[in-house]
Amino acid sequence: MRKLDAERARRDLRKILEYLNQGNLEAAAAAAEATTLRFGAVAATWYWRAMVEQLAGRHVVAVAHAQKAIELDPESPEYYAILARSQLARGDTHQAVTSAMRGVSLNPVDVPILDALAQVLQFGGVWEQALMLIERALEQMPKQISLLLTRAFLLCALERRDVAELAFEAVLEVQPLIGKAHWGLAQLGGWTPERNHLHRLNRLVAELPGHGLRRCWIDFARYLEHEELGEDEAAIGALLTGAASQRKMIDYDAQSNARIFEQMKQQLAECAKASDRVHTPAGVDGAPVPIFIIGMPRSGTSLVEAMLGRHHDVQYAGESREFATCVQRELGIESDGFLSETIVARLVDIDWDGVARRYRERLRAHHGDNGFVIEKLPANYIFAAAIARALPEARLVRVVREPMDNCFSMLRQMYEGVNPFSFDQTEMAQHYIAYEDWMRQVGAALPDRLLTLRYEQLVGAPVLVGRALYRFCGLEWQDGYADPSLFRRSIPLASAVRVVEPLHDRCVGRWRRYEAALEPMQRALAAAGLGPRPHP
């Protein structure tokens, strides 16, 4: 490129950055498009066009533009970083990890690139590599809060508890008001009356306003430490305060949620009619057999996953959105959301054979031929009937837990970006009632395609339940499979501070410690026939 053209291209790129800094995505997109038309042989122009499209949520075109930049300059790690992040946003986790690892191989130096690649690898479960990148970035910016916090949670994921504790304290030494660091520290557990953080947490509560995200994290941290010390009144007070504050900050439409369930139920009869009554014994087109573990979050799906994961023929896909992604691709819809009224309304016209082909291709690409793959995304329950229709080979395993235990276990979690119904007792109960009604109808329509396991029976008689589970999936049971603590695999980072333990029943009936405070939720569930009524 001539020197004059190079200067003009740099000037155009500065203009794009100026628009982005102003928050004017529309102008930035127009400028980026014009720049690639004028200087299409310059890789950086395609990179910035990919960046603008990614920020606008148009990930399909962002991927295409990032690939164009790589085609022109395959040795720039930042191009692989933008590609990986766009692929991840599309639900293509495996491709994203592959792209990120290619970027790592080019020895990136800039902190933003190291951070971006680490985020993709963190989500993909490649934690050792992600930690290496974060520590490399911290060498240049040792007091960068986001890097310090990421390091702490990665250490949790890698089960380095003592080092993780020091890492969270390092965050708080730089900035004492980082609520998520207080929560991460509390999640580590092991606190005693002599060694805890409640004095510090209660002092911060007095200093912070009664709402806001920082205060929410701190209230959830207070709940965890008070509960571990047996201080139940203080614990439930902190939890409900934090949950109420979080509910004020999120956008959740309970009526839209209810309409989605109703739309799915209206389509159930047609879906069941076209579904095989019994799953096929082997995979189709050489693809592995998918085992979908579904249910409400916190119902025990991780225990079932761990039990199945002991078998040598079973691979792990994680909390994968593969099926939902294939549905969206078949419909030509690009959405960050899992499901919407728009998507549900169009399911009646979808080409399910096309969804199945796309899904099996992805399974083969990610996991090879034959064998079994665990798909443990609890929210796949909403697609249960669709999965049965599209994939005759799929095994559907639903985990059920006592309703109040399940709902309380969700209420006590500080979720980010998911399960927005879980911060209000009444909304939590309403969602659970709709879920239970939906799954009851799916089970009645497809009795031989769905195996239901009870969490309480799983922890009480693991061998008996495990044998039934393996028989349903078409796997051979062996002694020792009933102990999930012997199974080690990458787990989603949201669960990173919770290591799979030997089976126990300590969580059964935990909600009764707070029965009086949980009366609104208990009353709503009892009115639907899902549990005992509150004591008068």
KAJO-V725105 format. One record per residue. N is the residue number from 1. RES is the residue in three letters. SS is DSSP state (H for helix, E for strand, - for the rest). PHI is phi in radians with two decimals (NA if undefined). Layout:
N&RES&SS&PHI ; N&RES&SS&PHI
This chain:
1&MET&-&NA ; 2&ARG&-&-1.14 ; 3&LYS&H&-1.01 ; 4&LEU&H&-1.13 ; 5&ASP&H&-1.12 ; 6&ALA&H&-1.07 ; 7&GLU&H&-1.16 ; 8&ARG&H&-1.11 ; 9&ALA&H&-1.09 ; 10&ARG&H&-1.11 ; 11&ARG&H&-1.12 ; 12&ASP&H&-1.12 ; 13&LEU&H&-1.16 ; 14&ARG&H&-1.13 ; 15&LYS&H&-1.15 ; 16&ILE&H&-1.05 ; 17&LEU&H&-1.08 ; 18&GLU&H&-1.08 ; 19&TYR&H&-1.10 ; 20&LEU&H&-1.12 ; 21&ASN&H&-1.10 ; 22&GLN&H&-1.44 ; 23&GLY&-&1.39 ; 24&ASN&-&-1.69 ; 25&LEU&H&-1.16 ; 26&GLU&H&-1.08 ; 27&ALA&H&-1.18 ; 28&ALA&H&-1.11 ; 29&ALA&H&-1.13 ; 30&ALA&H&-1.12 ; 31&ALA&H&-1.17 ; 32&ALA&H&-1.14 ; 33&GLU&H&-1.11 ; 34&ALA&H&-1.10 ; 35&THR&H&-1.17 ; 36&THR&H&-1.19 ; 37&LEU&H&-1.20 ; 38&ARG&H&-1.42 ; 39&PHE&-&-2.26 ; 40&GLY&-&-1.13 ; 41&ALA&-&-1.53 ; 42&VAL&-&-1.73 ; 43&ALA&H&-1.03 ; 44&ALA&H&-1.08 ; 45&THR&H&-1.16 ; 46&TRP&H&-1.24 ; 47&TYR&H&-1.07 ; 48&TRP&H&-1.23 ; 49&ARG&H&-1.17 ; 50&ALA&H&-1.09 ; 51&MET&H&-1.06 ; 52&VAL&H&-1.10 ; 53&GLU&H&-1.15 ; 54&GLN&H&-1.11 ; 55&LEU&H&-1.11 ; 56&ALA&-&-1.46 ; 57&GLY&-&1.41 ; 58&ARG&-&-1.74 ; 59&HIS&H&-1.34 ; 60&VAL&H&-1.08 ; 61&VAL&H&-1.25 ; 62&ALA&H&-1.08 ; 63&VAL&H&-1.07 ; 64&ALA&H&-1.08 ; 65&HIS&H&-1.22 ; 66&ALA&H&-1.12 ; 67&GLN&H&-1.13 ; 68&LYS&H&-1.14 ; 69&ALA&H&-1.08 ; 70&ILE&H&-1.18 ; 71&GLU&H&-1.04 ; 72&LEU&H&-1.41 ; 73&ASP&-&-2.56 ; 74&PRO&-&-1.39 ; 75&GLU&-&-1.99 ; 76&SER&-&-1.85 ; 77&PRO&H&-1.09 ; 78&GLU&H&-1.14 ; 79&TYR&H&-1.24 ; 80&TYR&H&-1.24 ; 81&ALA&H&-1.15 ; 82&ILE&H&-1.19 ; 83&LEU&H&-1.11 ; 84&ALA&H&-1.08 ; 85&ARG&H&-1.17 ; 86&SER&H&-1.22 ; 87&GLN&H&-1.11 ; 88&LEU&H&-1.10 ; 89&ALA&H&-1.11 ; 90&ARG&-&-1.40 ; 91&GLY&-&1.65 ; 92&ASP&-&-1.67 ; 93&THR&H&-1.09 ; 94&HIS&H&-1.12 ; 95&GLN&H&-1.09 ; 96&ALA&H&-1.10 ; 97&VAL&H&-1.10 ; 98&THR&H&-1.05 ; 99&SER&H&-1.12 ; 100&ALA&H&-1.12 ; 101&MET&H&-1.15 ; 102&ARG&H&-1.12 ; 103&GLY&H&-1.10 ; 104&VAL&H&-1.10 ; 105&SER&H&-1.12 ; 106&LEU&-&-1.59 ; 107&ASN&-&0.97 ; 108&PRO&-&-1.12 ; 109&VAL&-&-2.09 ; 110&ASP&-&-1.13 ; 111&VAL&H&-1.04 ; 112&PRO&H&-1.03 ; 113&ILE&H&-1.26 ; 114&LEU&H&-1.01 ; 115&ASP&H&-1.14 ; 116&ALA&H&-1.09 ; 117&LEU&H&-1.13 ; 118&ALA&H&-1.11 ; 119&GLN&H&-1.06 ; 120&VAL&H&-1.13 ; 121&LEU&H&-1.17 ; 122&GLN&H&-1.05 ; 123&PHE&H&-1.15 ; 124&GLY&-&-1.41 ; 125&GLY&-&1.46 ; 126&VAL&-&-1.61 ; 127&TRP&H&-1.31 ; 128&GLU&H&-1.06 ; 129&GLN&H&-1.17 ; 130&ALA&H&-1.08 ; 131&LEU&H&-1.10 ; 132&MET&H&-1.04 ; 133&LEU&H&-1.16 ; 134&ILE&H&-1.12 ; 135&GLU&H&-1.19 ; 136&ARG&H&-1.14 ; 137&ALA&H&-1.17 ; 138&LEU&H&-1.19 ; 139&GLU&H&-1.07 ; 140&GLN&H&-1.59 ; 141&MET&-&-2.31 ; 142&PRO&-&-1.16 ; 143&LYS&-&-2.01 ; 144&GLN&-&-1.31 ; 145&ILE&H&-1.03 ; 146&SER&H&-1.07 ; 147&LEU&H&-1.20 ; 148&LEU&H&-1.08 ; 149&LEU&H&-1.19 ; 150&THR&H&-1.05 ; 151&ARG&H&-1.04 ; 152&ALA&H&-1.07 ; 153&PHE&H&-1.24 ; 154&LEU&H&-1.14 ; 155&LEU&H&-1.13 ; 156&CYS&H&-1.07 ; 157&ALA&H&-1.05 ; 158&LEU&-&-1.53 ; 159&GLU&-&1.11 ; 160&ARG&-&-1.73 ; 161&ARG&H&-1.03 ; 162&ASP&H&-1.11 ; 163&VAL&H&-1.21 ; 164&ALA&H&-1.10 ; 165&GLU&H&-1.04 ; 166&LEU&H&-1.13 ; 167&ALA&H&-1.18 ; 168&PHE&H&-1.13 ; 169&GLU&H&-1.13 ; 170&ALA&H&-1.15 ; 171&VAL&H&-1.08 ; 172&LEU&H&-1.25 ; 173&GLU&H&-1.17 ; 174&VAL&H&-1.36 ; 175&GLN&-&-2.51 ; 176&PRO&-&-1.16 ; 177&LEU&-&-1.75 ; 178&ILE&-&-1.36 ; 179&GLY&H&-1.06 ; 180&LYS&H&-1.13 ; 181&ALA&H&-1.21 ; 182&HIS&H&-1.07 ; 183&TRP&H&-1.14 ; 184&GLY&H&-1.04 ; 185&LEU&H&-1.12 ; 186&ALA&H&-1.11 ; 187&GLN&H&-1.12 ; 188&LEU&-&-1.10 ; 189&GLY&-&1.27 ; 190&GLY&-&1.48 ; 191&TRP&-&-1.51 ; 192&THR&-&-2.23 ; 193&PRO&-&-1.00 ; 194&GLU&-&-1.52 ; 195&ARG&-&-2.41 ; 196&ASN&-&-2.74 ; 197&HIS&-&-2.09 ; 198&LEU&H&-1.15 ; 199&HIS&H&-1.06 ; 200&ARG&H&-1.13 ; 201&LEU&H&-1.12 ; 202&ASN&H&-1.19 ; 203&ARG&H&-1.15 ; 204&LEU&H&-1.15 ; 205&VAL&H&-1.04 ; 206&ALA&H&-1.18 ; 207&GLU&H&-1.57 ; 208&LEU&-&-1.63 ; 209&PRO&-&-1.11 ; 210&GLY&-&-1.29 ; 211&HIS&-&-2.60 ; 212&GLY&-&1.91 ; 213&LEU&H&-1.13 ; 214&ARG&H&-1.03 ; 215&ARG&H&-1.14 ; 216&CYS&H&-1.05 ; 217&TRP&H&-1.03 ; 218&ILE&H&-1.18 ; 219&ASP&H&-1.11 ; 220&PHE&H&-1.15 ; 221&ALA&H&-1.15 ; 222&ARG&H&-1.04 ; 223&TYR&H&-0.97 ; 224&LEU&H&-1.06 ; 225&GLU&H&-1.32 ; 226&HIS&H&-1.08 ; 227&GLU&H&-1.11 ; 228&GLU&H&-1.12 ; 229&LEU&-&-1.53 ; 230&GLY&-&1.38 ; 231&GLU&-&-1.63 ; 232&ASP&H&-1.17 ; 233&GLU&H&-1.13 ; 234&ALA&H&-1.17 ; 235&ALA&H&-1.10 ; 236&ILE&H&-1.20 ; 237&GLY&H&-1.10 ; 238&ALA&H&-1.15 ; 239&LEU&H&-1.10 ; 240&LEU&H&-1.18 ; 241&THR&H&-1.13 ; 242&GLY&H&-1.13 ; 243&ALA&H&-1.14 ; 244&ALA&H&-1.12 ; 245&SER&H&-1.15 ; 246&GLN&H&-1.11 ; 247&ARG&H&-1.05 ; 248&LYS&H&-1.18 ; 249&MET&H&-1.73 ; 250&ILE&-&-1.95 ; 251&ASP&-&-1.76 ; 252&TYR&-&-2.36 ; 253&ASP&-&-1.88 ; 254&ALA&H&-1.09 ; 255&GLN&H&-1.20 ; 256&SER&H&-1.10 ; 257&ASN&H&-1.03 ; 258&ALA&H&-1.15 ; 259&ARG&H&-1.14 ; 260&ILE&H&-1.06 ; 261&PHE&H&-1.06 ; 262&GLU&H&-1.12 ; 263&GLN&H&-1.09 ; 264&MET&H&-1.12 ; 265&LYS&H&-1.15 ; 266&GLN&H&-1.15 ; 267&GLN&H&-1.60 ; 268&LEU&H&-1.10 ; 269&ALA&H&-1.03 ; 270&GLU&H&-1.17 ; 271&CYS&H&-1.16 ; 272&ALA&H&-1.15 ; 273&LYS&H&-1.07 ; 274&ALA&-&-1.59 ; 275&SER&-&-1.64 ; 276&ASP&-&-1.17 ; 277&ARG&-&-1.27 ; 278&VAL&-&-2.20 ; 279&HIS&-&-1.21 ; 280&THR&-&-1.22 ; 281&PRO&-&-1.29 ; 282&ALA&-&-2.41 ; 283&GLY&-&-1.22 ; 284&VAL&-&-1.98 ; 285&ASP&-&1.00 ; 286&GLY&-&1.36 ; 287&ALA&E&-1.40 ; 288&PRO&-&-1.09 ; 289&VAL&E&-1.43 ; 290&PRO&E&-1.45 ; 291&ILE&E&-1.96 ; 292&PHE&E&-1.58 ; 293&ILE&E&-1.75 ; 294&ILE&E&-2.18 ; 295&GLY&-&2.58 ; 296&MET&-&-1.21 ; 297&PRO&-&-0.96 ; 298&ARG&-&1.20 ; 299&SER&-&-1.63 ; 300&GLY&-&2.03 ; 301&THR&H&-1.10 ; 302&SER&H&-1.16 ; 303&LEU&H&-1.17 ; 304&VAL&H&-1.14 ; 305&GLU&H&-1.02 ; 306&ALA&H&-1.13 ; 307&MET&H&-1.14 ; 308&LEU&H&-1.20 ; 309&GLY&-&-1.18 ; 310&ARG&-&-1.22 ; 311&HIS&-&-1.31 ; 312&HIS&-&-1.22 ; 313&ASP&-&-1.60 ; 314&VAL&E&-1.83 ; 315&GLN&E&-1.83 ; 316&TYR&E&-2.00 ; 317&ALA&-&-1.80 ; 318&GLY&-&1.38 ; 319&GLU&-&-1.43 ; 320&SER&-&-1.48 ; 321&ARG&-&-1.73 ; 322&GLU&H&-0.97 ; 323&PHE&H&-1.15 ; 324&ALA&H&-1.06 ; 325&THR&H&-1.10 ; 326&CYS&H&-1.14 ; 327&VAL&H&-1.10 ; 328&GLN&H&-1.12 ; 329&ARG&H&-1.13 ; 330&GLU&H&-1.13 ; 331&LEU&H&-1.48 ; 332&GLY&-&1.26 ; 333&ILE&-&-1.87 ; 334&GLU&-&-1.96 ; 335&SER&-&-2.59 ; 336&ASP&-&-1.36 ; 337&GLY&-&-1.37 ; 338&PHE&-&-1.29 ; 339&LEU&-&-2.68 ; 340&SER&-&-2.54 ; 341&GLU&H&-1.07 ; 342&THR&H&-1.10 ; 343&ILE&H&-1.13 ; 344&VAL&H&-1.06 ; 345&ALA&H&-1.08 ; 346&ARG&H&-1.68 ; 347&LEU&H&-1.13 ; 348&VAL&H&-1.14 ; 349&ASP&H&-1.84 ; 350&ILE&-&-1.34 ; 351&ASP&-&-1.53 ; 352&TRP&H&-1.22 ; 353&ASP&H&-1.10 ; 354&GLY&H&-1.14 ; 355&VAL&H&-1.05 ; 356&ALA&H&-1.10 ; 357&ARG&H&-1.05 ; 358&ARG&H&-1.09 ; 359&TYR&H&-1.13 ; 360&ARG&H&-1.15 ; 361&GLU&H&-1.05 ; 362&ARG&H&-1.19 ; 363&LEU&H&-1.06 ; 364&ARG&H&-1.10 ; 365&ALA&H&-1.12 ; 366&HIS&H&-1.60 ; 367&HIS&H&-2.23 ; 368&GLY&-&1.44 ; 369&ASP&E&-1.66 ; 370&ASN&-&1.04 ; 371&GLY&-&1.32 ; 372&PHE&E&-2.33 ; 373&VAL&E&-2.32 ; 374&ILE&E&-1.49 ; 375&GLU&E&-1.92 ; 376&LYS&-&-1.87 ; 377&LEU&-&-2.05 ; 378&PRO&H&-0.87 ; 379&ALA&H&-1.18 ; 380&ASN&H&-1.08 ; 381&TYR&H&-1.01 ; 382&ILE&H&-1.20 ; 383&PHE&H&-1.75 ; 384&ALA&H&-0.97 ; 385&ALA&H&-1.17 ; 386&ALA&H&-1.15 ; 387&ILE&H&-1.09 ; 388&ALA&H&-1.08 ; 389&ARG&H&-1.26 ; 390&ALA&H&-1.37 ; 391&LEU&-&-2.18 ; 392&PRO&-&-1.09 ; 393&GLU&-&-1.49 ; 394&ALA&-&-1.20 ; 395&ARG&E&-1.70 ; 396&LEU&E&-2.01 ; 397&VAL&E&-2.05 ; 398&ARG&E&-1.81 ; 399&VAL&E&-1.86 ; 400&VAL&E&-2.08 ; 401&ARG&-&-2.21 ; 402&GLU&-&-0.89 ; 403&PRO&H&-0.94 ; 404&MET&H&-1.18 ; 405&ASP&H&-1.06 ; 406&ASN&H&-1.12 ; 407&CYS&H&-1.16 ; 408&PHE&H&-1.16 ; 409&SER&H&-1.09 ; 410&MET&H&-1.30 ; 411&LEU&H&-1.03 ; 412&ARG&-&-1.48 ; 413&GLN&-&-1.69 ; 414&MET&-&-1.66 ; 415&TYR&-&-1.37 ; 416&GLU&-&-2.06 ; 417&GLY&-&1.38 ; 418&VAL&-&-2.34 ; 419&ASN&-&0.88 ; 420&PRO&H&-1.16 ; 421&PHE&H&-1.33 ; 422&SER&H&-1.55 ; 423&PHE&H&-1.84 ; 424&ASP&-&-2.35 ; 425&GLN&H&-1.06 ; 426&THR&H&-1.17 ; 427&GLU&H&-1.14 ; 428&MET&H&-1.05 ; 429&ALA&H&-1.12 ; 430&GLN&H&-1.07 ; 431&HIS&H&-1.14 ; 432&TYR&H&-1.11 ; 433&ILE&H&-1.09 ; 434&ALA&H&-1.13 ; 435&TYR&H&-1.07 ; 436&GLU&H&-1.11 ; 437&ASP&H&-1.11 ; 438&TRP&H&-1.08 ; 439&MET&H&-1.21 ; 440&ARG&H&-1.11 ; 441&GLN&H&-1.25 ; 442&VAL&H&-1.11 ; 443&GLY&H&-1.07 ; 444&ALA&H&-1.24 ; 445&ALA&H&-1.37 ; 446&LEU&-&-2.29 ; 447&PRO&-&-1.10 ; 448&ASP&-&-1.63 ; 449&ARG&-&-1.75 ; 450&LEU&E&-2.25 ; 451&LEU&E&-1.81 ; 452&THR&E&-1.86 ; 453&LEU&E&-2.01 ; 454&ARG&E&-1.67 ; 455&TYR&H&-0.99 ; 456&GLU&H&-1.10 ; 457&GLN&H&-1.26 ; 458&LEU&H&-1.06 ; 459&VAL&H&-1.39 ; 460&GLY&H&-1.50 ; 461&ALA&-&-2.43 ; 462&PRO&H&-1.11 ; 463&VAL&H&-1.20 ; 464&LEU&H&-1.08 ; 465&VAL&H&-1.18 ; 466&GLY&H&-1.09 ; 467&ARG&H&-1.09 ; 468&ALA&H&-1.12 ; 469&LEU&H&-1.10 ; 470&TYR&H&-1.13 ; 471&ARG&H&-1.09 ; 472&PHE&H&-1.11 ; 473&CYS&H&-1.41 ; 474&GLY&-&1.48 ; 475&LEU&-&-1.99 ; 476&GLU&-&-1.58 ; 477&TRP&-&-1.40 ; 478&GLN&-&-2.33 ; 479&ASP&-&-1.05 ; 480&GLY&-&1.74 ; 481&TYR&-&-1.20 ; 482&ALA&-&-1.37 ; 483&ASP&-&-1.78 ; 484&PRO&H&-1.22 ; 485&SER&H&-1.21 ; 486&LEU&H&-1.46 ; 487&PHE&-&-1.69 ; 488&ARG&-&-2.13 ; 489&ARG&-&-2.74 ; 490&SER&-&-1.19 ; 491&ILE&-&-2.11 ; 492&PRO&-&-1.00 ; 493&LEU&H&-1.10 ; 494&ALA&H&-1.04 ; 495&SER&H&-1.82 ; 496&ALA&-&-1.13 ; 497&VAL&-&-1.63 ; 498&ARG&-&-2.09 ; 499&VAL&-&-1.48 ; 500&VAL&-&-1.13 ; 501&GLU&-&-1.89 ; 502&PRO&-&-1.01 ; 503&LEU&-&-1.05 ; 504&HIS&-&-2.63 ; 505&ASP&-&-2.03 ; 506&ARG&-&-1.12 ; 507&CYS&-&-1.55 ; 508&VAL&-&-1.24 ; 509&GLY&-&1.36 ; 510&ARG&H&-1.08 ; 511&TRP&H&-1.04 ; 512&ARG&H&-1.15 ; 513&ARG&H&-1.09 ; 514&TYR&H&-2.15 ; 515&GLU&-&-0.97 ; 516&ALA&-&-1.08 ; 517&ALA&-&-1.26 ; 518&LEU&-&-1.73 ; 519&GLU&H&-1.01 ; 520&PRO&H&-1.00 ; 521&MET&H&-1.23 ; 522&GLN&H&-1.12 ; 523&ARG&H&-1.12 ; 524&ALA&H&-1.15 ; 525&LEU&H&-1.18 ; 526&ALA&H&-1.11 ; 527&ALA&H&-1.09 ; 528&ALA&-&-1.66 ; 529&GLY&-&1.37 ; 530&LEU&-&-1.99 ; 531&GLY&-&2.17 ; 532&PRO&-&-1.29 ; 533&ARG&-&-1.32 ; 534&PRO&-&-1.06 ; 535&HIS&-&-1.16 ; 536&PRO&-&-1.15
